[in-house]
Amino acid sequence: MRLTRSTFAAAFLFAFAACSQGGSDADAKPAATQAAVHPESGLRIIPLKVKSQSGAHAFKVEVATTAQEQAKGLMFRTQMGADEGMIFVNDPPRRAAFWMRNTVIPLDIIFIGTDHRILNIAANAVPYDETPLPADGVTSGVLELNGGRAAQLGIKAGDKVSW
């Protein structure tokens, strides 16, 4: 089959028009499916739930996954909402110990085992204290909440955490 210049030009324009229809994939996503990001840290925010004997408790937590994000954590923050926090994801699971260097607000540091059950809680960790606060075993994550929040909600060792 032989194409004339006008046939070739028409086919080219048709193909070009077909390829240029619509926007990018990012434009096509509804706003609700795009990940929320914390305005101060720039970290992704996800839902986290703690199931305890006193009921299920929902939080919106920032996710610290890289070594740099985990090293900074909640340092220099002056406030955090009652149902906010930060989860430090340990992949692969490892032993963990936290301190409060440059951390302004008291925190509950909740160590989560590989079965997603709470191993232990370092309650009301003292701001600026550099004493290591260790987990009672290997952790898949460490959750930081406002100091006293775990006791207020009845969250204890053995409770199940999902994120």
Secondary structure by P-SEA (a helix, b strand, c coil): ccccaaaaaaaaaaaaaaaaccccccccccccccccccccccbbbbbbbbbccccbbbbbbbbbccaaaaaaccccccccccccccccccccbbbbcccccccccccbbbbbcccccccccccccccccccbbbbcccccbbbbccccccccccccccccccc
